[in-house]
Amino acid sequence: MTSSSRQLQEKIAAEAEQAEATPDAELHYRRRQPKRSSVYGLRLPDERIEQLRRLAEARGIEPSTLVRQWVIEHLDDSEQAGGGPERRTAEWERDVRSTTDHLRQLLDERPWTKAG
């Protein structure tokens, strides 16, 4: 048994002895309310599940914990970077316009439409 384990056991024993000696003592503590959460299913290809399992195992955590960390980090990063839905919509519209302009340019440059 390590020194820190022994110390922890001694502290627990002392606390237990104190609690037994004073069973009517008023305790001043509040139980913390856990944050509300919901379960959300996620469908991934089998090879990605295996990849997720390997990455989680390398980090010493459960795959669900790793996914939860990634999702929360990505959501936080999106919010902090001003990545709300309006910004993403504006980026999408800009990309569509840029692609449309490029396609128009390609159509205008078609060699078979030029008189010559």
CORVEN-V787620 format. One record per backbone hydrogen bond with DSSP energy under -1.0 kcal/mol. NH is the residue of the N-H (numbers start at 1). CO is the residue of the C=O. E is the energy in kcal/mol with one decimal. If there is no record, write none. Layout:
nh=NH co=CO e=E
nh=NH co=CO e=E
This chain:
nh=6 co=2 e=-2.3
nh=7 co=3 e=-2.6
nh=8 co=4 e=-2.3
nh=9 co=5 e=-2.4
nh=10 co=6 e=-2.3
nh=11 co=7 e=-2.4
nh=12 co=8 e=-2.4
nh=13 co=9 e=-2.5
nh=14 co=10 e=-2.4
nh=15 co=11 e=-2.5
nh=16 co=12 e=-2.6
nh=17 co=13 e=-2.4
nh=18 co=14 e=-2.4
nh=19 co=15 e=-2.5
nh=20 co=16 e=-2.3
nh=21 co=17 e=-1.9
nh=22 co=18 e=-1.4
nh=25 co=22 e=-1.4
nh=49 co=45 e=-1.8
nh=50 co=46 e=-2.2
nh=51 co=47 e=-1.8
nh=52 co=48 e=-2.7
nh=53 co=49 e=-2.6
nh=54 co=50 e=-2.3
nh=55 co=51 e=-2.5
nh=56 co=52 e=-2.7
nh=57 co=53 e=-2.6
nh=58 co=54 e=-2.2
nh=59 co=55 e=-1.2
nh=61 co=56 e=-2.4
nh=66 co=62 e=-1.9
nh=67 co=63 e=-2.5
nh=68 co=64 e=-2.3
nh=69 co=65 e=-2.5
nh=70 co=66 e=-2.4
nh=71 co=67 e=-2.8
nh=72 co=68 e=-2.5
nh=73 co=69 e=-2.7
nh=74 co=70 e=-2.7
nh=75 co=71 e=-2.6
nh=76 co=72 e=-2.7
nh=77 co=73 e=-2.9
nh=78 co=74 e=-2.4
nh=79 co=75 e=-2.2
nh=80 co=76 e=-2.7
nh=81 co=77 e=-2.0
nh=82 co=79 e=-1.4
nh=83 co=78 e=-3.8
nh=88 co=84 e=-2.0
nh=89 co=85 e=-2.3
nh=90 co=86 e=-2.4
nh=91 co=87 e=-2.5
nh=92 co=88 e=-2.4
nh=93 co=89 e=-2.6
nh=94 co=90 e=-2.4
nh=95 co=91 e=-2.5
nh=96 co=92 e=-2.4
nh=97 co=93 e=-2.5
nh=98 co=94 e=-2.5
nh=99 co=95 e=-2.4
nh=100 co=96 e=-2.7
nh=101 co=97 e=-2.7
nh=102 co=98 e=-2.2
nh=103 co=99 e=-2.5
nh=104 co=100 e=-2.4
nh=105 co=101 e=-2.3
nh=106 co=102 e=-2.3
nh=107 co=103 e=-2.5
nh=108 co=104 e=-2.5
nh=109 co=105 e=-1.4
nh=110 co=107 e=-1.3
nh=113 co=110 e=-1.0
